[in-house]
C-alpha cells in the first residue's frame, strides 16, 4: 500500500516539475519564469522526495531524501528572491502586461 502512495507522490511531483519546465519556456519575462520555476519545481521536487522517503523509509536513502527536501525548501525560494531582486536592480524590465511593480513603488517612496 505504501508503495502505491509513494508512486502517487512521485507521479504528481514529476507532473509539477514538467509544468514548471513548461512555464520556463512559455512565460514572457524573467520574473514570471522565476515564479514558475520556484513554485512548481520546488513543490514537484519535494513531492518526489516524499515519495522516495515513503518507499525507502528510515534507511540511508530515505534520510538523504528528507535532508534534500529540507535544503530545497530552504534554498530555492531564497535563491529565486535574490535572483529576481538582482534582476530588478540591474534593470531587467517587467513584461508590458504586468500590473504592478511593488519594488519600484517602494524605491520611489524611499526617495521622497
ABEGO torsion letter per residue (X at the ends): XAAAAAAAAAAAAAAAAAAAAAAAAABABAAAAAAAAAAAAAAAAAAAAAAAAAAAEBBAAAAAAAAAAAAAAAAAAAAAAAAAAAAAAAGBBBBAABABBAAAAAAAAAAX
